[in-house]
């Protein structure tokens, strides 16, 4: 049986160390928190237990988390309102990263929202519901549900630059993009972070991560434990059992050891799961475990070709 408390600990690895976003005064701990699961089922409506949602945020910040990922299309509006209720006025050093580029339909669907007015409205919704005058980092989200789609992002990005010039956005990131889109974006403005789908089994961005690391740009993987087939899950379970950890802890620890520019934002609505996730930063994967985990990704890549 897994024991989430039985992990190798070191003060030096608490919350995974720190990372400075390029060209900014922002430094965050590599283990952050993703707020999406604070909303109700399907990321829609209020949570079943609003007090528990507030407690999770308080616990995260008390544990030293200083990077919270969110969006006003979570809920919609609900997640940011919970963050404001739990943490406002915000502690010094807390960095809230949000994203725009989508909206929610009445049928709970996710709809692209990349027109000039939609972006402006979304940024102001984030400001209002978070209780802020300026947003530290805003990601432009494009592409499909999980994977990027090629095409110019210059038009929506120009709106971000305009809002940055007005002083209501400090820094700009991108979500669900390709290396070609990053290259285009960097001809328009500075980019401090990329947020894409990536985990130990889904490794399409391996070369992209290395490219970003050379530039000092943060890479923030979403869906860090998901989309695994039974064989992949079995391999992850086996490594976890051998280390006395949970599969989620192993998956998160692998990401932290994968590259120093990777920042994690695991989400949960449970204080217990939050504590388990944070302990992943103290789990050191030995070489034989890393080799077994790397084979999961290698097999996945072969099947996709």
Secondary structure, DSSP 8 states (H G I E B T S, - for coil): ---TT-----GGGGGG-EEE-TTSS-EEESB-EE-GGGSSGGGBS--S-HHHHHHHHHHHHHTT--EEE--TTTBTTHHHHHHHHHH-S--TT-EEEEEESEEE-TTS-EEE--SHHHHHHHHHHHHHHHT-SSEEEEEEE-SSSSS---S--HHHHHHHHHHHHTTSEEEEEEES--HHHHHHHHTTS---EEEEE--SS--TTHHHHHHHHHHT-EEEEESSS-S--HHHHHHHHHHHHHHT--HHHHHHHHHHHH-TTEEB--B-S-HHHHHHHHHGGG----HHHHHHHHHHHHHHHHHH-
